[in-house]
Amino acid sequence: MEHYGEILEAELEEAVEIKNRQALHRFAVLLTDGMVAQRDYDRDSGGIRADLRLLNETMKLGFADVNRRFDSANRRFAMMFTFITIGLTVLGLAIVFAR
């Protein structure tokens, strides 16, 4: 980017009437520093996007695991309810027929 700043400074010097060469140099440095920061921002935001995608995938896997555990617990409760219902029915029939 230093070369770009020098080229920009030279082109501006040719294009406009220069009253203060130091001001021209500061302008070129400020402009090119902003471009370097933009490049760094673009690189960093790409890394952040990749991190967010990874976090999203990890969360989806975690939610799927939790859903499987809840489904398993629901099956166990349904099975327990069925066994309790059958047991109480058998017990009720045993009491009725025992009289």
Secondary structure as GFF3:
##gff-version 3
##sequence-region A 1 99
A	DSSP	alpha_helix	2	15	.	.	.	ID=ss1
A	DSSP	alpha_helix	21	98	.	.	.	ID=ss2
###
